[in-house]
Amino acid sequence: MTTLRNLPSVEQMLQTEAAAYLIARFGRPLTLDSIRFVLDDIRTRFQSKLITDLPRTESILAQTESQLTAWTKPTLLPIINASGVILHTNLGRAPLSDGAIRAMDIVSRGYSTLEFDLESGKRGSRLIHAESLLQKLTGAEAAVIVNNNASAVLLILSALANRKRVIISRSQLVEIGGGFRVPDVMKQSGAKLVEVGATNKVRLSDYQSAAEEPTALIMHVHRSNFKLVGFTEEPELKDIVEAAHTAGVPVVDDLGSGALYDTAKYGIAHEPTVQESMQAGVDVVCFSGDKLLGGPQAGIIIGKAELIAKIKKHPLARAVRADKACLAGLSATLLHYLKDEAEREVPIVKMMSLTLKQVKGRAEAWAAELGQGPALSKVEVTVVEGESTVGGGSLPGESMPTFLLSLQVKSAEKFLRALRKNNPPIIARTENDKVLLDPRTVFPEQEGALLVGLKNILKS
Ligand SMILES: *Cc1c(COP(=O)(O)O)cnc(C)c1O
């Protein structure tokens, strides 16, 4: 009769060649852990009579290997984004330029001048690294880089408006996404929120009368993820700034998306640019590094030297400071703009600037490639007109014309699931039970893997 005594011991298992191979791949402690885990599991199942025979050593080792693979499998995986959403928050927002990646790689591999002044041989400041580039690009007097734009807003308000009044229009008390609500962040900073106007209408006089009492700031927030339409009114930024300055109050503009270029060039709406805020006379502007700028995750704060100095000195600045890889990647990204090569080098700008003809050509090439071979007898493959979106908390409701590969499959949901299970996973979308893939957001070097994945799924 089979008894648990027939089960090999951990020691016996370790003697095998297969175990030596697992130790070489996964390390001894983890391999030991997983052998014990698998043996325990077998014992439990045997005792509770879920199994009547004990597995052989090879089979136990095979289970051990699967267990080790499951334990060490990465969860943060690269994917192919065929959704046509250029800045997809769930898919990691902005892919970086080669220049940014090189800069991050070099600075991460070794030591650097992060906080070291080569001239004097003494301690330097990490805050200088992107600052001069931002000064040149925007005309700002000074800059600070932090972790992301959410922490930028929190830091600005904490440093400049703790326990003081901050005026904001009710039309700008927005939620950015992921639970980031402007009124909540303002409260968190200790600022006293002074709401003016109505949801749809605010007048200059609303700001002016609120600013008659001592006020730390007027806060202006870009509605980056929705549109206000219909019976609406809002003064222009430069008029708000003028009224604020007359009352001796500085203005902070949370731009969110942070474009340094005119998005209207690409056939979509004009997104307020950083330069425009500066020209309007805003005292402090903040924006994301990984939205329309197309750099690494960062919060960029620029503005008047005196205010930026206060922000730099606040204790929170230390808590939300950017790391060396971010500073290197961001500087390299900013340099693309300074050298007027963003359209060629910054992936998201490149994607926006693709012409319809280029996108159509790629979709047609995909269709032609899939059309070859027997796989497609059951699926209708066509190229159709459609829309790409910018997304990622910018340009709400805006889209750019594109061409899509359309697959008329039996079950679009099942097909999407199979695409997600592909290695690398492919993210597409569906419409009217068709699976749609947008070449705009697929890198040319990913096309081979995309087509192999599609062919395999179509065949199965
Ligand atoms: C996106 C956004 C933020 C948050 O920026 P993160 O970089 O995602 O932290 C803040 N304010 C506005 C207006 C935004 O659009």
The ligand as an ORCA input file, in Angstrom:
! r2SCAN-3c Opt
* xyz 0 1
  C      -2.745     65.021    -14.580
  C      -2.987     66.225    -13.744
  C      -2.481     66.306    -12.438
  C      -1.708     65.171    -11.831
  O      -0.499     64.994    -12.467
  P       0.361     63.643    -12.257
  O       1.637     63.911    -12.958
  O      -0.449     62.537    -12.823
  O       0.546     63.494    -10.775
  C      -2.718     67.451    -11.718
  N      -3.429     68.474    -12.239
  C      -3.928     68.433    -13.497
  C      -4.708     69.610    -14.011
  C      -3.714     67.306    -14.295
  O      -4.210     67.250    -15.539
*
